[in-house]
Amino acid sequence: MLTLTRTRTRPVYYPVNTRSPLSGMETFKNVPAEALREIEKQMVEKKYAKRESIFLEDDRAEFVWFVKEGHVKEVHHAADGRSNTLCLVGANGMFGVSAFEGGNYGFHSVAKTDTTVFSFPIRAFQALMGKYPQMGGSVV
């Protein structure tokens, strides 16, 4: 029997005097605090239980993702039935970037542990990289 888990989604807003969780991420280390507050307005925090799918292969790639807590695994399912782990991402890491040019994700993303992630629209992230080119080093 398949049991679906309902994920909790909420916008991310932090008081001005609170240190942004993004400031500890390599991707955002050179972004000014006022810009981080603007970025946070576009991010959505989501919680996933262990083994819960975050996105599936062939889902439309509309977001780049960041791990706040826990671990996320990206997996590719081959036509012959084999599964290949592409990467394991921990806290402060980024995932979903191999679909950075849009289209569809070519891999499955699953919570390896109970996990909290941020999703950020890919187009907004690309625009941000245009404004802060030093962020480009984090997209590999």
VEXMIZA-583991 format. One record per residue: x, y, z of N, C-alpha, C in turn. Coordinates in steps of 0.001 Angstrom, whole numbers, plus 524288, in hexadecimal, padded with zeros to 5 digits. Layout:
# residues N
XYZXYZXYZ ...
This chain:
# residues 140
803497FB698000080000800008000080378804D880000 8026A808637FC878056480D2E7FC13803178114B7FFAE 8066C8139A802FB804C6817B88067D8075281CC6804BF 80431820B5803B780646825C3802228071282922806F2 80B6682BE08070980C9B82F5F80B5080BB3834E88097F 8090D837EB80C838081483D5E80B1F80CBB840A780CEA 80F068437F809488136C846D880AA78115F84C2280C6B 8144D84E8980FE0812EB853BC811B58160B857B980EA3 8136485B7180C60815DF85F748094A81498864BB80BA2 818928680C80C148179586D4E80DF981BBD870EE80BCF 81A3C875CE80AE081E1E8799E809288222987A6D80D75 826CE87BF680BF782B0787CD580FAD82B8B882AF810A4 82A808845B8156682B44889CF816E482E2C889DD81C13 8327588CC781C4A8357F88D338210E835A2892E9822B0 835218940A827BC83570899728298483A9889BE9827D7 83A8F8A1018271E83F328A3CC8253D843E58A2EE828C0 843188A28F82DE08477B8A1F5831708494589C4B83208 846E2898AE82F47848568933082F7D84C06891F782AFD 8501188F0482C10853C388D71827FE85101889BD8243F 8518C88AC281F5484F108879481B538519F8823681B18 84E8A87E0081AA7850E7878D381A01853DD8786D814D4 852A487BCB8112B8555587BBD80C2185AEC87DAD80C9A 85BF7880FA8106A8612988344810F08655487F2781212 863CC87AA5814148678687674815218687E872F08106D 865A0873D280C36866398709F8078986A4B87306803E8 86DA986FCD801DE871D5871897FE5B86FA9874CD7F9DC 86B54873477F7BD868F4875F57F34A867E687BB27F469 8665A87CEE7F92D864AB882347FA838689C885377FDD0 86D508833E7FE6F870FB885A78021B8728088B39800A9 8726588CAC7FBB6873E9891F27FA1386F3E895637F8A5 86A9E893B87FA1B865E7896B47F8F3864AA89A1D7FDAF 863D189F337FCDD862A68A2B78014985DB68A11D8043C 85D978A2638094C859428A0E180CBD853FC8A2CB80AAE 853C38A792808A884EC18A995806B584CE78A676801F7 8508E8A49B7FEC784F1C8A1517FA5084D3C89BFD7FC31 84F9D899EC8005D84DED894E580286848448953E80456 846C78998B806B08415B89A338087383D9B89A22803D1 83F2A89C6C7FF7B83BE689C587FAC983B90896CD7F88B 83FDD893FE7F8B083FFA88E9A7F6C183C4B88B377FA01 83C7388BE87FF2083937888CA802A3833658896A80183 831DC88DDF7FF7382C5788EB87FE3882A8088B337F9C4 82E1D8895D7F68A82CC5885F67F22882D888802D7F366 8300187F0A7F7CF831128799C7F94382C80877527FC4E 82BDE872477FBAF827E286F707FE9A82A9086B0A8018C 8298586AA88068482BB586681809C1827F2861E6809B8 82A1C85D40808FC826ED8587E808EE829928545880C41 826638513480EDA8285F84CE18120E826CC847BD80F85 82A6F8440F80F6E8297A83EEB80D2F82B3983ABE81108 8282E8369F8115B8298B8322D814A582D8C82EC9811CE 8306D82BBA814C2834428282381286831B0824CA80E49 8344182458809D58329A821548053982E3D823EF80213 82CB4828988036E828A882B538008082B1C82E037FBC1 8286F82DC47F75982A4C830427F290829B38362C7F2EA 82DB5838E27F12E82D8B83E917F0E082BD28401A7EB63 82E3183DBB7E77D82C4E83E157E21D82DC7839107DF54 82B17838037DB0382BDE833387D80A82E8B8345E7D2DC 830E4830497D09C832FA830C47CB5882E908328F7C7CE 82FCF835F17C44282C2F8381A7C06D8285983C1D7C2A7 828B383D6D7C7BA825B7841E37C9B8827FD846CB7C73C 824C384AA47C6728269484F9A7C43582A84852227C7F4 82F02853A57C5E68332E855FD7C9118322B85BD57C99F 82F7E85D4B7CDBA82E30862C27CEA483111865177D343 833A6861BE7D65A83627863977DB2083BB48617C7DB9E 83EE78647F7DE4E843D88629F7E04F842D9861FB7E62A 8457085E447E8928442D85CC07EDF2848F085D3C7F172 847F685E5A7F67484C1185ED67FA5A84A7085BC17FF2F 84E2D858F38018C84D12855D98063A84E0A8593480B10 84A13859C880E3184A9985C898133184C618589F8175E 849B085427817A184AF28500A81B7384A1984ACA818E6 84D658470381A4B84CC1841B88184E85029840A18138E 84EB183C88810A88519A83AE780C0384DD583976807A6 84F6383ADA802E884C4C839C57FE3B84FAE836AB7FA74 84D45832CC7F7F68500982F967F42484D95830617EEC9 850E3831287EADA84F138315B7E56C8505A82C217E2EF 84C6D829D47E05F84CEB824967DE2984B00824A37D88D 84DD2821EF7D52684C12821377CFC184A7681B897CF27 845D681AA87CCF7843E5815657CC04844B1814287C640 848108106E7C5328494D80EFC7BFCD8450480B897BD82 844EA80B437B85A840FC8081B7B59F84168802557B6FB 84619800937B872846D37FB0E7B9C48453D7F9CE7BF63 843117FDB67C22E841297FCD37C7788450F7FE2A7CBBC 849D27FF5B7CA4C84DC5800BB7CE3484D03806587D00C 84E6B8072D7D4EB84E4E80C737D72B853E380E297D838 85528812E77D69E85A5C815127D782859DE819F17DADB 85CA381A077DF4285CAE81EAA7E28D86034822B17E005 85E11827427DEEE8611782B7B7DC8A863F782EA57E0A7 8615B82FBB7E4FA863E7832957E938860A8832297EE31 863318335F7F27A860AE833C07F79486208839277F9A2 85E1583C377FAE685ED6841A37FC7D85D148424A8021F 86062844CA8054085F1F845CF80AB185DC384B7E80B9A 85D6F84CEF8108D85BF18523D8121685F508565380F5D 85CD685A7A80DAD85F3485EE580AE7860B985DA18054C 85F438590C8036286078857917FE0685C14858E27FA3E 85D68858DA7F540859BD85A0F7F111858ED855257EDD1 85424854657EBE38531C850007E85D84F13851997E456 84E7E84E647E05A84AE484F917DC1D84D43853027D7EF 852528541D7D857854C6857BF7D4AE85637855427CF7B 85628850307CF1B8576184DD07CA098530984EDF7C61A 84E9D850D07C7EE84A50852667C47E849FE858597C44E 84E6585ADE7C52084E9F860847C5AA84CB9863797C0D9 84D36861257BC6084B86863BC7B791845B2863057B684 842E6860A57BA3383D4B85FE77B98A83C1085A8F7B75E 8378885A047B516835D7854EC7B329833D3851AA7B7A2 8357884CBD7B7CE833C38491B7BBE083872847087BEE2 8377C845967C3C383B938430A7C6C783C9A83DB67C44C 8416F83C377C3D7842CC837237C1AC84427833397C5E3 84269834487CA9E843B0831087CF1883F80831AD7D33A 83F9882E417D6F983BD782E197DB5283EAE8303B7E01B 83C0B8334A7E34083E4E8355B7E80883B16833647ECA6 83DBD8313A7F08283B0182EE27F4F483DAF830777FA0E 83A8B831377FE2183CA9832728034A83F3682D868057B 8443882DCA806758471C82957808AC84614828FF80E8F 8450182D73810F88439082DD48168283EDA8317C816CA 83CA48323881B5F838CE8366D81BED83BA883B6B81A63 8395D83E60816E383C308429E8144E838E284788813E4 83B7684BFA814548390C851058134683C178538280ED7 839498554480AD583BC9857A1806478394185CE680510 83C078600480200839F7864D27FFC78399F864067F9EC 8355D865997F78B83510865AF7F1D98353A86B637F020 837D686C527EBBE838818719C7E9B0837CC871557E3CE 8348E874A77E17F833A4874647DBD9838BC874DC7D8BC 83982871517D51183E4F871407D1F483F108766F7CF1D 83B06878887CCC783B8A87D707C9CE83D47881E47CD63 83B328822C7D21783CC38863A7D5CB84271885627D77A 84402880747D80C8496987F3F7D97F84D20880DD7D51B 84BAA87FDF7D04284EE68816F7CBD584F75887647CBA6 84B4388A377CCA684B7E88FEB7CCC184F0B891CE7D123 84EC588F2D7D58E85211890837DA04857D188FAA7D8AF 858F388B727D5D885E5788A6E7D43B8604688EB57D08C 85CCC890F37CD7085E47895427CA1485FD589A0B7CD40 85D4E89ABD7D1AA85E6D89F2A7D5158633489E307D880 863F3899477DA1B86859897BC7DD7186B35893327DAC6 86E77894567D6DA870F7890347D3BC8745488C667D6E8 8762888E0C7DB7D8795588A8C7DEBD87637885C37E085 8710B885F97E03186DD48817B7E1A086E6887D027DDA9 8701287E337D8F98707987A497D4D2873F4875B97D62C 877CA876837D99587B48872477DB1D8789886DEF7DE14 873F686F127E03B8712586B1B7E34886DDE8679A7DFDE 86D28869077DAFC869F3865F97D76386D9D862B37D410 86DD685DB57D53E8714D85A237D25A86E40855D77CFC7 
